[in-house]
Amino acid sequence: MIVALTGGTGGAKLIEGLAAEIDPAELTIICNTGDDEIFQGLHVSPDIDTITYTLGGLIDTAKGWGIKDDTFNALQQLHGLGADTWFKLGDRDLATHITRTRFLNEGLTLSDATDRIRRALGVKSIILPMSDERVETRVETQQGQISFQEFFVRERWSPEVTAIRFDGVESSHPGPGVLEAIHHAEAIIVCPSNPITSIGPIVAVPGIRSAFTETAAAVVGVRPLIGSTAISGPAHKLMKASGWKASALGVAQCYSDFLDTFLIAEEDKDLVEAIAAANIETACTNIRMTTLADKRRLAREVLALVEK
């Protein structure tokens, strides 16, 4: 069994490649829920949804989120009624959030709801929320504190960031099956997701990071930046705000206590020796994933490192 840690867009590309290269039923995904928000009274889990839609063949590949060919009639009507509609929820996408919220209102956990939805959409891989308890990523800016979605979507990650914190994480617990998946994993892959706000909340849940440090499985990471810039999103900006260098070395140092091998961009090969000083093996490749062929190629390279 392969276990993958991931957030949304960037990680989903590698997840798609992995699911095409191995039996998807052998892939277990531990997903970030620090980005979860309540919109229009509905519980939205953006990263879980992106992974589920990707594996279910529904993802809008042009945007990297939402459902392909979705319409936004309900959102337009909500706007006309005076609702705040900066977070774009498509009509078919709304069905997922309505269903999840109904399950939660009926007393199911987020893990139960996630499993029912992924089964209904024909997804064979297991998708595990990092925790069933509320952990909220909060972004400190010079203008005040906001949620990650407010920072990322509404403000288009333009404010200067002074700090990141995960509200509720100290009292949270790993979701059902998370520690068991890590314990039984043949290999663990850290997807090219934001180290601070995608992977960071997962390993901040008490018990998860220690499980990674104790596992006998190989842990392979893929870097989400090239040079000092994220391939997509504000990873470089958030790393600097959290006291890390926005570089391959900075990401490696973030994961240094549990990472065995790090796959980085060819453009960053000058950092191989510095990363090796942290007892992490390093390989260089083209980490850009534009087409399905790119995703599958990178997945094969990651799997080859696992076998090595």
ChimeraX attribute file (.defattr): number of C-alpha atoms within 10 A of each C-alpha:
attribute: neighborCount
match mode: 1-to-1
recipient: residues
	/A:1	17
	/A:2	22
	/A:3	25
	/A:4	26
	/A:5	24
	/A:6	29
	/A:7	31
	/A:8	28
	/A:9	23
	/A:10	21
	/A:11	25
	/A:12	27
	/A:13	29
	/A:14	29
	/A:15	30
	/A:16	20
	/A:17	22
	/A:18	23
	/A:19	20
	/A:20	17
	/A:21	15
	/A:22	15
	/A:23	12
	/A:24	19
	/A:25	13
	/A:26	14
	/A:27	21
	/A:28	24
	/A:29	24
	/A:30	28
	/A:31	27
	/A:32	28
	/A:33	29
	/A:34	31
	/A:35	25
	/A:36	20
	/A:37	20
	/A:38	11
	/A:39	15
	/A:40	16
	/A:41	10
	/A:42	16
	/A:43	19
	/A:44	23
	/A:45	23
	/A:46	22
	/A:47	24
	/A:48	26
	/A:49	23
	/A:50	24
	/A:51	28
	/A:52	27
	/A:53	23
	/A:54	25
	/A:55	24
	/A:56	18
	/A:57	16
	/A:58	18
	/A:59	22
	/A:60	16
	/A:61	16
	/A:62	8
	/A:63	10
	/A:64	17
	/A:65	20
	/A:66	24
	/A:67	22
	/A:68	18
	/A:69	11
	/A:70	15
	/A:71	14
	/A:72	16
	/A:73	12
	/A:74	14
	/A:75	21
	/A:76	15
	/A:77	12
	/A:78	14
	/A:79	13
	/A:80	11
	/A:81	9
	/A:82	9
	/A:83	12
	/A:84	12
	/A:85	16
	/A:86	13
	/A:87	13
	/A:88	14
	/A:89	22
	/A:90	19
	/A:91	16
	/A:92	16
	/A:93	19
	/A:94	19
	/A:95	12
	/A:96	18
	/A:97	23
	/A:98	15
	/A:99	16
	/A:100	24
	/A:101	20
	/A:102	15
	/A:103	18
	/A:104	16
	/A:105	10
	/A:106	9
	/A:107	11
	/A:108	15
	/A:109	18
	/A:110	25
	/A:111	18
	/A:112	17
	/A:113	17
	/A:114	23
	/A:115	19
	/A:116	14
	/A:117	18
	/A:118	21
	/A:119	14
	/A:120	10
	/A:121	15
	/A:122	12
	/A:123	20
	/A:124	18
	/A:125	21
	/A:126	20
	/A:127	23
	/A:128	26
	/A:129	26
	/A:130	31
	/A:131	26
	/A:132	18
	/A:133	17
	/A:134	18
	/A:135	26
	/A:136	19
	/A:137	26
	/A:138	21
	/A:139	25
	/A:140	20
	/A:141	17
	/A:142	10
	/A:143	9
	/A:144	10
	/A:145	16
	/A:146	15
	/A:147	18
	/A:148	22
	/A:149	20
	/A:150	18
	/A:151	21
	/A:152	17
	/A:153	13
	/A:154	14
	/A:155	13
	/A:156	12
	/A:157	17
	/A:158	13
	/A:159	15
	/A:160	15
	/A:161	21
	/A:162	16
	/A:163	17
	/A:164	21
	/A:165	17
	/A:166	19
	/A:167	15
	/A:168	14
	/A:169	21
	/A:170	11
	/A:171	11
	/A:172	18
	/A:173	18
	/A:174	21
	/A:175	19
	/A:176	17
	/A:177	17
	/A:178	23
	/A:179	19
	/A:180	10
	/A:181	21
	/A:182	24
	/A:183	16
	/A:184	14
	/A:185	21
	/A:186	17
	/A:187	20
	/A:188	26
	/A:189	24
	/A:190	23
	/A:191	26
	/A:192	29
	/A:193	31
	/A:194	28
	/A:195	27
	/A:196	24
	/A:197	25
	/A:198	25
	/A:199	24
	/A:200	22
	/A:201	25
	/A:202	28
	/A:203	21
	/A:204	18
	/A:205	22
	/A:206	16
	/A:207	15
	/A:208	19
	/A:209	17
	/A:210	15
	/A:211	17
	/A:212	20
	/A:213	15
	/A:214	13
	/A:215	17
	/A:216	15
	/A:217	19
	/A:218	20
	/A:219	23
	/A:220	24
	/A:221	27
	/A:222	25
	/A:223	23
	/A:224	28
	/A:225	26
	/A:226	20
	/A:227	17
	/A:228	15
	/A:229	15
	/A:230	20
	/A:231	20
	/A:232	13
	/A:233	18
	/A:234	18
	/A:235	23
	/A:236	27
	/A:237	20
	/A:238	24
	/A:239	23
	/A:240	17
	/A:241	20
	/A:242	16
	/A:243	11
	/A:244	17
	/A:245	19
	/A:246	22
	/A:247	22
	/A:248	27
	/A:249	23
	/A:250	19
	/A:251	25
	/A:252	29
	/A:253	16
	/A:254	18
	/A:255	22
	/A:256	18
	/A:257	16
	/A:258	20
	/A:259	23
	/A:260	21
	/A:261	24
	/A:262	28
	/A:263	24
	/A:264	27
	/A:265	19
	/A:266	14
	/A:267	13
	/A:268	17
	/A:269	15
	/A:270	10
	/A:271	14
	/A:272	18
	/A:273	14
	/A:274	14
	/A:275	21
	/A:276	15
	/A:277	9
	/A:278	16
	/A:279	15
	/A:280	22
	/A:281	17
	/A:282	21
	/A:283	17
	/A:284	15
	/A:285	14
	/A:286	14
	/A:287	23
	/A:288	16
	/A:289	17
	/A:290	10
	/A:291	12
	/A:292	14
	/A:293	12
	/A:294	17
	/A:295	24
	/A:296	21
	/A:297	19
	/A:298	23
	/A:299	22
	/A:300	17
	/A:301	15
	/A:302	23
	/A:303	18
	/A:304	10
	/A:305	21
	/A:306	19
	/A:307	10
	/A:308	7
